[in-house]
């Protein structure tokens, strides 16, 4: 199967929300497709996040890659990545927070997550960002290996804290 990585548009909200709902359930949240739809729609309408999707090409039965081709698309999404904007005061440049990366179980082991990360990096470059930051569970060794293979490094200079409200 071949996938095209592209920027999600408002017409994609339902498909992205379906994946987002599954992503939340992966992290032990209750299913809430209506809430996921509303959340994704708000982020997109307010330009509060940047979402990339991997969409299956219609005539993709023979190819096994992710690309930026012009082949017709199926409307079936294999995965997504969502980035939120932030800023670095010190460098006076934008930062992107890679908060959500998810590949549907039926589409895994096809390089989608890697291609989504590569597309996010390209977006970071194009937008003038100084860096992309992300966090993952200490136990998620598979994701850590993927991130490190794409050039992400573990921060050893700063300790991060959080305040739950």
TORDRENBA-101701 format. One line per 2 residues: their letters; for each residue y, x negated, z negated of N, C-alpha, C. Coordinates in Angstrom, 3 decimals, always signed. Each point is the difference from the previous one (the first is absolute). Layout:
# TORDRENBA-101701
A	Y:X:Z:Y:X:Z:Y:X:Z; ...
***
This chain:
# TORDRENBA-101701
XX	-1.186:-0.841:+0.000:+1.186:+0.841:+0.000:+1.238:-0.878:+0.000; +1.031:+0.441:+0.682:+1.263:-0.735:+0.040:+1.087:+0.859:-0.627
XX	+0.894:-0.659:-0.687:+1.080:+0.668:-0.702:+1.329:-0.591:+0.436; +1.008:+0.821:-0.005:+1.353:-0.477:+0.237:+0.766:+0.098:-1.318
XX	+0.650:-1.077:-0.361:+0.846:-0.010:-1.192:+1.397:+0.408:+0.447; +0.548:+1.001:-0.667:+1.342:+0.454:+0.361:+0.723:+0.548:-1.218
XX	+1.317:+0.114:+0.146:+0.837:+0.559:-1.053:-0.238:+1.504:-0.062; -0.212:+0.523:-1.185:-0.206:+1.435:-0.174:+1.316:+0.742:+0.204
XX	-0.112:+1.174:+0.609:+1.156:+0.861:+0.245:-0.204:+1.305:-0.754; +1.045:+0.822:-0.057:-0.096:+1.263:-0.732:-1.151:+0.881:+0.486
XX	-0.311:-0.044:+1.279:-1.109:+0.783:+0.526:-1.360:-0.448:-0.514; -0.039:-1.159:-0.646:-1.248:-0.559:-0.531:-0.225:+0.336:-1.473
XX	+0.918:+0.740:-0.596:-0.037:+0.225:-1.450:-1.348:+0.527:-0.472; -0.543:+1.009:+0.667:-1.263:+0.596:-0.468:-1.135:-1.016:-0.016
XX	-0.124:-0.782:+1.057:-1.056:-1.007:+0.063:+0.179:-1.096:-1.023; +1.236:-0.461:-0.173:+0.276:-1.037:-0.994:-0.247:+0.557:-1.401
XX	+0.422:+1.240:-0.227:-0.190:+0.622:-1.324:-1.486:+0.125:-0.339; -0.826:+0.284:+0.990:-1.453:+0.083:-0.240:-0.519:-1.351:-0.494
XX	+0.387:-1.072:+0.684:-0.414:-1.339:-0.425:+0.586:-0.347:-1.370; +1.269:+0.349:-0.214:+0.665:-0.285:-1.271:-0.706:+0.728:-1.149
XX	-0.425:+1.243:+0.245:-0.725:+0.755:-1.011:-1.322:-0.695:-0.336; -0.727:-0.466:+1.030:-1.254:-0.718:-0.227:+0.244:-1.313:-0.735
XX	+1.084:-0.679:+0.345:+0.390:-1.245:-0.675:+0.209:+0.251:-1.495; +0.718:+1.058:-0.331:+0.247:+0.339:-1.407:-1.307:+0.330:-0.712
XX	-0.888:+0.708:+0.668:-1.286:+0.340:-0.596:-0.834:-1.261:-0.236; +0.129:-0.988:+0.884:-0.662:-1.292:-0.175:+0.426:-0.630:-1.322
XX	+1.261:+0.260:-0.405:+0.523:-0.510:-1.262:-0.090:+1.041:-1.117; -1.028:+0.845:+0.081:-0.361:+0.960:-1.051:+1.061:+1.062:-0.281
XX	+0.781:+0.354:+1.014:+0.948:+1.107:-0.135:-0.655:+1.255:+0.548; +0.424:+1.152:-0.495:-0.534:+1.261:+0.499:+0.501:+0.251:+1.414
XX	-0.826:+0.644:+0.801:+0.402:+0.364:+1.359:+1.214:+0.921:-0.058; +0.976:-0.261:+0.837:+1.201:+0.824:+0.088:+0.602:-0.183:+1.391
XX	-0.635:+0.633:+0.986:+0.436:-0.168:+1.378:+1.411:+0.535:+0.218; +0.326:+1.132:-0.626:+1.357:+0.534:+0.140:+1.024:-0.955:-0.589
XX	-0.297:-0.544:-1.168:+0.914:-0.965:-0.625:+0.121:-1.267:+0.829; -1.121:-0.465:+0.554:+0.017:-1.194:+0.844:+0.842:+0.245:+1.243
XX	-0.141:+1.172:+0.590:+0.770:+0.351:+1.192:+1.496:+0.009:-0.313; +0.363:+0.622:-1.109:+1.407:+0.063:-0.402:+0.548:-1.398:-0.293
XX	-0.788:-0.803:-0.693:+0.433:-1.353:-0.360:+0.247:-0.845:+1.256; -0.953:-0.002:+0.921:+0.132:-0.795:+1.222:+1.171:+0.514:+0.836
XX	+0.121:+1.310:+0.134:+1.106:+0.574:+0.775:+1.351:-0.434:-0.590; +0.136:+0.080:-1.307:+1.259:-0.402:-0.649:+0.305:-1.475:+0.247
XX	-1.005:-0.855:-0.143:+0.241:-1.433:+0.227:+0.487:-0.240:+1.429; -0.618:+0.686:+0.951:+0.359:-0.200:+1.400:+1.366:+0.597:+0.318
XX	+0.251:+1.212:-0.454:+1.286:+0.649:+0.295:+1.173:-0.754:-0.622; -0.224:-0.570:-1.158:+1.069:-0.732:-0.699:+0.036:-1.485:+0.363
XX	-0.876:-0.423:+0.900:-0.113:-1.417:+0.362:-0.195:-0.877:-1.230; -0.839:+0.475:-0.915:-0.256:-0.730:-1.242:-1.239:-0.877:+0.067
XX	-0.747:+0.107:+1.080:-1.140:-0.895:+0.177:-0.210:-0.225:+1.489; -0.777:-1.019:+0.287:-0.370:-0.336:+1.376:-1.507:+0.077:+0.051
XX	-0.528:+0.861:+0.868:-1.440:+0.231:+0.064:-0.521:-0.397:+1.368; -1.050:-0.801:-0.008:-0.717:-0.364:+1.216:-1.366:+0.663:-0.041
XX	-0.452:+0.500:+1.142:-1.309:+0.635:+0.070:-0.848:-0.667:+1.073; -1.301:+0.068:-0.203:-0.969:-0.453:+1.000:-0.602:+1.264:+0.605
XX	+0.321:+0.231:+1.280:-0.460:+1.215:+0.669:-1.056:-0.341:+1.034; -1.082:+0.753:-0.024:-1.109:-0.197:+0.926:+0.438:+0.347:+1.412
XX	-0.322:-0.888:+0.955:+0.283:+0.281:+1.407:-1.052:+0.958:+0.542; +0.392:+0.868:+0.915:-0.912:+1.014:+0.537:-1.161:-0.610:+0.777
XX	+0.254:-1.038:+0.780:-1.061:-0.608:+0.797:-0.430:-1.325:-0.615; -0.215:+0.032:-1.298:-0.258:-1.231:-0.748:-1.472:-0.217:-0.289
XX	-0.875:+0.594:+0.777:-1.422:-0.083:-0.316:-0.604:-1.384:+0.209; +0.624:-0.846:+0.806:-0.603:-1.299:+0.292:+0.681:-1.166:-0.694
XX	+1.260:+0.154:-0.394:+0.722:-1.122:-0.597:-0.121:+0.058:-1.512; +0.077:-1.149:-0.647:-0.178:-0.099:-1.456:+1.194:-0.669:-0.660
XX	+1.222:+0.303:+0.439:+1.142:-0.701:-0.564:+1.148:+0.940:-0.311; +1.006:-0.571:-0.615:+1.246:+0.693:-0.258:+1.039:-0.664:+0.876
XX	+0.827:+0.796:+0.638:+0.959:-0.594:+0.913:+1.256:+0.848:+0.107; +0.902:-0.468:+0.824:+1.240:+0.701:+0.293:-0.023:+0.462:+1.460
XX	-1.131:+0.484:+0.494:-0.131:+0.403:+1.394:+0.679:+1.347:+0.243; +0.026:+0.408:+1.260:+0.608:+1.271:+0.379:-1.038:+1.068:+0.335
XX	-1.213:-0.167:-0.425:-1.044:+0.987:+0.287:+0.306:+1.299:-0.753; -0.476:+1.150:+0.515:+0.244:+1.282:-0.677:-0.579:-0.022:-1.419
XX	+0.682:+0.683:-0.899:-0.427:+0.027:-1.393:-0.701:+1.308:-0.331; -0.856:-0.054:-1.009:-0.835:+1.148:-0.350:+0.607:+0.905:-1.064
XX	+0.954:-0.509:-0.759:+0.513:+0.757:-1.142:-0.835:-0.215:-1.249; -1.058:-0.806:+0.105:-0.846:-0.316:-1.153:+0.451:-1.323:-0.598
XX	+0.356:+0.033:-1.280:+0.504:-1.191:-0.671:-1.109:-0.669:-0.799; -0.130:-1.321:+0.168:-1.005:-0.752:-0.727:+0.513:-0.598:-1.291
XX	+1.306:-0.211:-0.097:+0.573:-0.603:-1.195:+1.504:-0.053:+0.077; +0.609:-0.398:-1.112:+1.458:-0.100:-0.058:+0.421:-1.062:-1.001
XX	+1.224:-0.439:+0.147:+0.648:-0.857:-0.990:+1.398:+0.563:-0.219; +0.425:+0.044:-1.253:+1.326:+0.509:-0.341:+0.764:-1.081:-0.750
XX	+1.202:-0.268:+0.490:+0.866:-1.013:-0.605:+1.290:+0.667:-0.476; +0.461:-0.439:-1.155:+1.254:+0.503:-0.550:+1.038:-1.110:-0.001
XX	+1.250:+0.337:+0.303:+1.037:-1.033:+0.028:+0.473:-0.383:-1.394; +0.310:-1.251:-0.151:+0.648:-0.527:-1.198:+0.882:-1.152:+0.462
XX	+0.604:-0.713:-0.950:+0.915:-1.071:+0.366:-0.143:-1.184:-0.938; +0.268:-1.168:+0.545:+0.061:-1.214:-0.800:+1.466:-0.355:-0.184
XX	+0.476:+0.096:-1.227:+1.394:-0.347:-0.288:+0.253:-1.475:+0.251; -0.943:-0.840:-0.366:+0.174:-1.443:+0.125:+0.128:-0.407:+1.472
XX	-0.880:+0.502:+0.851:+0.064:-0.373:+1.420:+0.915:+0.926:+0.799; +0.409:+1.101:-0.605:+0.850:+0.997:+0.649:-0.648:+0.534:+1.279
XX	-1.311:+0.239:-0.081:-0.762:+0.510:+1.135:-0.961:+1.085:-0.475; -0.471:+0.807:+0.925:-0.953:+1.045:-0.381:-1.372:-0.557:-0.364
XX	-0.703:+0.782:-0.771:-1.406:-0.221:-0.363:-0.719:+1.302:+0.342; -1.234:-0.096:+0.413:-0.827:+1.191:+0.177:-1.110:-0.026:-1.047
XX	-0.198:+1.122:-0.652:-1.068:+0.159:-0.979:-1.144:+0.735:+0.700; -1.086:-0.727:+0.220:-1.180:+0.604:+0.610:-0.733:+0.716:-1.123
XX	+0.189:+1.296:-0.058:-0.509:+0.771:-1.116:-1.342:+0.658:+0.292; -0.217:+0.390:+1.266:-1.197:+0.760:+0.338:-0.631:-0.565:+1.263
XX	-1.274:-0.316:-0.073:-0.788:-0.404:+1.161:-1.347:+0.689:-0.139; -0.358:+0.782:+1.025:-1.248:+0.756:-0.094:-0.614:+0.146:+1.385
XX	-1.313:-0.191:+0.059:-0.773:+0.244:+1.208:-1.081:+1.017:-0.355; -0.062:+1.069:+0.777:-0.991:+1.048:-0.220:-1.405:-0.605:+0.074
XX	-0.898:+0.485:-0.843:-1.362:-0.544:-0.085:-0.712:-0.023:+1.353; +0.247:+0.992:+0.852:-0.656:+0.053:+1.310:+0.530:-1.043:+0.983
XX	+1.091:-0.660:-0.350:+0.650:-0.941:+0.915:+0.022:-1.434:-0.544; -0.684:-0.243:-1.089:+0.030:-1.335:-0.610:-0.845:-1.002:+0.771
XX	+0.226:-1.266:-0.299:-0.713:-1.124:+0.612:+0.290:-0.129:+1.503; +1.207:+0.397:+0.386:+0.411:-0.099:+1.408:+1.293:-0.790:+0.152
XX	+0.456:-0.638:-1.081:+1.198:-0.820:+0.073:+1.303:+0.760:-0.150; -0.079:+1.267:-0.382:+1.203:+0.820:-0.098:+0.932:-0.496:-1.098
XX	-0.524:-0.273:-1.184:+0.853:-0.455:-1.106:+0.721:-1.285:+0.375; -0.702:-0.916:+0.623:+0.602:-1.268:+0.420:+1.123:+0.243:+1.012
XX	-0.249:+0.861:+0.978:+1.016:+0.288:+1.016:+1.199:+0.723:-0.609; -0.236:+0.857:-0.968:+1.115:+0.654:-0.678:+0.839:-1.026:-0.770
XX	-0.663:-0.949:-0.659:+0.734:-1.064:-0.696:+0.791:-0.853:+0.981; -0.592:-0.303:+1.134:+0.703:-0.805:+1.002:+1.207:+0.748:+0.565
XX	-0.151:+1.294:+0.213:+1.114:+0.809:+0.495:+1.097:+0.113:-1.061; -0.391:+0.085:-1.270:+0.986:+0.038:-1.088:+0.783:-1.306:-0.037
XX	-0.694:-1.102:+0.194:+0.687:-1.302:+0.024:+0.995:-0.068:+1.152; -0.406:+0.478:+1.164:+0.888:+0.032:+1.157:+1.226:+0.852:-0.308
XX	-0.217:+1.152:-0.630:+1.116:+0.856:-0.391:+0.922:-0.737:-0.984; -0.586:-0.703:-0.957:+0.809:-0.777:-0.939:+0.864:-1.014:+0.718
XX	-0.584:-0.704:+0.949:+0.757:-0.964:+0.811:+1.144:+0.677:+0.741; -0.314:+1.079:+0.693:+0.993:+0.697:+0.812:+1.135:+0.582:-0.837
XX	-0.290:+0.380:-1.226:+1.010:+0.615:-0.861:+0.783:-1.037:-0.812; -0.323:-1.290:+0.171:+0.732:-1.052:-0.700:-0.395:-0.181:-1.452
XX	-1.163:+0.501:-0.369:-0.435:-0.098:-1.395:-0.330:-1.437:-0.379; +0.241:-0.306:-1.268:-0.326:-1.322:-0.523:-1.484:-0.073:-0.382
XX	-0.592:+1.153:-0.357:-1.415:+0.010:-0.368:-0.525:+1.429:-0.097; -1.318:+0.081:-0.012:-0.723:+1.229:-0.299:-0.749:-0.261:-1.298
XX	+0.088:+0.923:-0.926:-0.708:-0.149:-1.273:-1.004:+1.142:-0.141; -1.075:-0.292:-0.712:-1.002:+1.024:-0.270:-0.721:-0.345:-1.281
XX	-0.699:+0.966:-0.520:-0.872:-0.251:-1.145:-1.327:+0.691:+0.271; -1.036:-0.522:-0.619:-1.320:+0.601:+0.129:-0.745:-0.198:-1.314
XX	-1.009:+0.783:-0.185:-0.784:-0.097:-1.233:-0.652:-1.378:-0.099; -0.061:-0.523:-1.208:-0.626:-1.307:-0.238:-1.453:+0.017:+0.466
XX	-0.638:+1.165:-0.091:-1.408:+0.114:+0.386:-0.203:+0.178:+1.514; +1.057:+0.215:+0.746:-0.130:+0.278:+1.433:-0.048:-1.302:+0.804
XX	-1.104:-0.691:-0.117:-0.179:-1.322:+0.640:+0.029:+0.095:+1.524; -0.525:+1.084:+0.548:-0.020:+0.163:+1.448:+1.431:+0.063:+0.552
XX	+0.845:+0.793:-0.624:+1.399:+0.097:+0.442:+0.711:-1.337:-0.196; -0.252:-0.655:-1.125:+0.633:-1.301:-0.248:-0.356:-0.995:+1.098
XX	-1.251:-0.023:+0.402:-0.440:-0.911:+1.054:+0.708:+0.319:+1.321; +0.140:+1.269:+0.303:+0.707:+0.405:+1.215:+1.456:-0.449:-0.055
XX	+0.686:+0.295:-1.107:+1.410:-0.376:-0.126:+0.175:-1.510:+0.138; -0.836:-0.748:-0.686:+0.114:-1.465:+0.053:-0.290:-0.527:+1.405
XX	-0.934:+0.624:+0.706:-0.297:-0.442:+1.373:+1.163:+0.284:+0.943; +0.893:+0.908:-0.390:+1.181:+0.316:+0.803:+1.252:-0.721:-0.507
XX	-0.180:-0.963:-0.918:+1.114:-0.829:-0.435:+0.695:+0.424:-1.279; -0.433:+1.078:-0.621:+0.579:+0.410:-1.278:-0.475:-0.970:-1.076
XX	+0.892:-0.328:-0.928:-0.362:-0.923:-1.077:+0.241:+0.662:-1.354; -0.793:-0.404:-0.953:+0.135:+0.511:-1.357:+1.243:-0.607:-0.634
XX	+0.847:+0.837:-0.568:+1.228:-0.475:-0.642:-0.365:-0.707:-1.303; +0.395:-1.256:-0.104:-0.261:-0.764:-1.222:+1.301:-0.391:-0.697
XX	+1.148:+0.484:+0.521:+1.302:-0.352:-0.572:+0.554:+1.065:-0.934; -0.356:+1.247:+0.267:+0.585:+1.094:-0.769:-1.090:+0.856:-0.618
XX	+0.307:+0.547:-1.154:-0.862:+0.984:-0.635:+0.639:+1.365:+0.257; -0.798:+0.940:+0.396:+0.513:+1.335:+0.284:-0.351:+0.924:-1.146
XX	+0.978:+0.779:-0.394:-0.161:+0.978:-1.073:+0.267:+1.379:+0.558; -0.485:+1.012:-0.698:+0.304:+1.364:+0.388:+0.199:+0.844:-1.237
XX	+0.802:+1.015:+0.144:+0.275:+0.959:-1.061:-0.417:+1.373:+0.501; -0.993:+0.577:-0.583:-0.454:+1.333:+0.406:+0.920:+1.042:-0.611
X	+0.473:+0.881:+0.812:+0.957:+1.036:-0.447:-0.623:+1.374:+0.179
***
